[in-house]
Amino acid sequence: MEHIYSHHGKKEDIINASIKLFAEKGYDAVSVRDISKAAGVTEAALYKHFKGKEDMFLTIFKEIIREYCRRIFEIKQSDTGAIEKLCRIVAITFDLYEAHPSEIRFALITQHKFWEVLPNDFKPHLLIKAILEEGMDSGEIPREEVYLLITVYSGLLLEPLAQYPYFYDVLPPLQELKVRIMSKVRKLLQ
């Protein structure tokens, strides 16, 4: 399977192990020893590629968020209405989750850990804010406090994916859930 990041060899093994562990246990519950053991390398080998757990986390998180923001930026630049752009963001987010569940779960669970150290061009909510403002300026979306809309939209977009591993047996399949969430976004913003 192609990954969102582009590393190979032992570094890829370390990244895969850390993503899996961070997604399952959270950042704070995972040690460098846990990661090196899961990756099948020594701690010294891990430190050859990364300065430590935080450096590893930030490297992986930035790569995932960079790719996600790149895709959102492409949607933002398209010639469709704001609501359709926001629905397309739902679609790519769900499709990314389906293709890369560990990576996206890692990003969802740990996103707030180091959010403040990310540059603004790595913050998807700023691109979403611009799309919402575009929609309000054009009259497509009723004027509303933009940060409230970002919060509600982000909840609709991300919370089902964050909860999916816990409720997959009672929720519809991801593709159906994606369509339902897009419908809710349309209703919310009209």
C-alpha positions in Angstrom: 0.0 0.0 0.0 1.3 3.4 -0.8 1.7 5.7 2.2 1.1 9.4 2.6 4.7 9.8 3.6 7.7 8.8 1.4 10.3 6.9 3.4 11.7 3.4 2.8 13.7 0.8 4.6 14.3 0.9 8.3 13.0 4.4 8.5 9.7 3.3 7.0 9.5 0.4 9.5 10.1 2.9 12.4 7.4 5.2 11.0 4.9 2.4 10.5 5.4 1.1 14.0 5.2 4.6 15.6 2.0 5.5 13.7 0.4 2.2 14.7 1.3 2.6 18.3 0.5 6.4 18.5 -2.9 5.6 16.9 -3.7 2.8 19.3 -2.3 4.2 22.6 -1.8 7.9 22.1 1.5 9.9 22.1 2.0 9.9 25.8 1.6 6.2 26.4 4.2 5.2 23.8 7.9 5.1 24.5 10.9 5.0 22.2 11.6 1.5 23.5 8.0 0.5 22.4 8.6 1.9 18.9 12.0 0.3 18.4 10.7 -3.1 19.6 7.6 -2.9 17.3 9.8 -1.8 14.4 12.3 -4.6 15.0 15.3 -2.2 15.4 17.4 -1.1 18.3 16.9 2.2 20.1 20.2 3.3 18.6 19.0 2.6 15.1 15.8 4.7 15.8 18.0 7.6 17.0 20.0 7.4 13.8 16.8 8.5 12.0 15.1 10.7 14.6 16.3 12.9 17.5 13.6 11.3 19.7 9.9 10.6 20.0 8.8 14.2 19.5 10.9 14.6 16.4 9.5 11.4 15.0 5.9 12.5 15.8 6.4 15.9 14.3 8.0 14.5 11.1 5.2 12.1 10.5 2.4 14.5 11.5 3.8 17.3 9.3 3.9 14.9 6.3 0.4 13.7 6.8 -1.0 17.2 7.3 1.1 18.7 4.4 -0.5 16.1 2.1 -4.0 16.7 3.5 -3.6 20.5 3.1 -2.3 20.1 -0.4 -5.4 18.3 -1.4 -7.7 20.8 0.4 -5.8 23.7 -1.4 -6.5 22.0 -4.8 -10.2 21.9 -3.8 -10.1 25.5 -2.6 -8.7 26.6 -6.0 -11.4 24.8 -8.0 -14.3 26.5 -9.8 -17.1 25.2 -7.7 -19.2 26.7 -5.0 -18.1 26.8 -1.4 -20.6 24.2 -0.2 -19.5 21.8 -2.9 -15.8 22.4 -2.0 -16.6 21.6 1.7 -18.3 18.4 0.6 -15.3 17.5 -1.5 -13.2 17.9 1.6 -15.4 15.5 3.3 -15.0 13.1 0.4 -11.2 13.2 0.4 -11.0 13.0 4.1 -13.1 9.8 4.2 -11.2 8.4 1.2 -7.9 9.1 2.9 -9.1 7.4 6.1 -10.3 4.4 4.1 -6.9 4.1 2.2 -4.7 5.0 5.2 -6.6 4.3 8.4 -3.6 4.2 10.7 -2.1 7.4 9.4 -5.4 9.3 9.5 -6.3 7.9 12.9 -2.8 8.9 14.2 -3.4 12.5 12.9 -6.9 12.7 14.3 -6.0 11.4 17.8 -2.8 13.4 18.2 -3.5 16.6 16.2 -3.7 18.9 19.2 -0.5 17.6 20.9 1.8 19.9 18.9 -0.7 22.0 17.0 0.9 25.3 18.1 4.3 24.4 16.6 2.8 23.9 13.1 3.1 26.7 10.6 -0.2 28.2 9.4 0.1 26.6 6.0 -0.1 23.2 7.8 -3.4 24.0 9.4 -6.4 22.8 7.4 -8.9 24.8 9.4 -7.4 28.0 7.9 -8.1 26.8 4.4 -11.6 25.7 5.5 -12.1 29.2 7.0 -11.2 30.8 3.6 -13.8 28.6 1.8 -16.5 29.4 4.4 -15.8 33.1 4.1 -15.8 32.8 0.3 -19.3 31.2 0.6 -20.5 33.9 2.9 -19.2 36.7 0.7 -20.9 35.2 -2.3 -24.2 34.7 -0.4 -24.1 31.0 -0.9 -23.7 30.4 2.9 -25.7 32.6 5.3 -23.4 35.0 7.3 -22.4 33.4 10.6 -19.5 33.5 13.0 -16.9 31.8 10.9 -15.1 30.0 13.8 -18.4 28.6 15.0 -19.0 27.2 11.5 -15.4 25.8 11.4 -16.1 24.0 14.7 -19.4 22.5 13.7 -18.1 21.6 10.2 -15.0 20.0 11.7 -17.1 18.0 14.1 -19.2 16.7 11.3 -16.1 16.0 9.2 -13.7 14.4 11.8 -15.7 13.1 14.7 -17.3 10.2 12.8 -13.8 9.1 11.7 -12.3 9.4 15.2 -15.2 7.3 16.6 -15.4 4.9 13.7 -13.1 2.2 15.3 -15.4 2.1 18.3 -18.7 2.1 16.4 -18.0 0.6 13.1 -20.3 -2.3 13.9 -23.3 0.0 14.2 -22.3 2.8 11.8 -22.8 2.4 8.0 -19.8 1.5 5.8 -17.4 4.4 5.3 -18.6 5.2 1.8 -22.2 5.4 2.9 -21.3 7.4 6.0 -19.3 9.8 3.7 -22.5 10.4 1.6 -24.6 11.0 4.8 -22.0 13.5 6.2 -21.9 15.4 2.9 -25.7 15.6 3.1 -25.5 17.0 6.6 -22.9 19.6 5.6 -25.2 20.8 2.8 -28.1 21.1 5.2 -26.0 22.9 7.8 -24.7 25.5 5.4 -27.8 26.3 3.3 
